[in-house]
């Protein structure tokens, strides 16, 4: 698959992952595509490590979406975003005073 194919695949997978998970993630085209591409890589790595895929085999859209959901949860944990959306806890604490 060429670079354009990876971008389109990543965008579709990123959109699916964002639609499945609850919360408000304001991401543009580039961030959504990167989310999907990294999710596909995570799914491929996990699938290979668990023996589900052989090395250099392509992951499917379902496993790539699951990988993107994992990446999205890690992203939210790293940035401090809650599942319900509406910004991080630091924003909530800053405006509560």
Phi, psi and omega in degrees: 000134180280179183297321178294320177298318177297320180295314180294315178299315179298321179295315180296314179296318177298319177297317178298316181297318179292327180287327183283319184278141178286156177115168182251110178244105180274092179240146176272190181299315184293313181295322178294320178294317179296319177303313180293319180294314178295322176299319177295322177294317178298315179298319178295319179294312179296318179298322177290318181294326180271357178084014180279328181236157171267160181303139179067019174265148184280143175274157178274173183293328180290312180292325177294323178294319177298318176298320178292326176295319176299314179298321179295319177295320177296319178299314179295321179294322181288326182266354178081018179280143177274163179293329182283354180085207178063038172086181183268171180294331179293323175295318180296317180291325182293321182273352181283338184283000000 
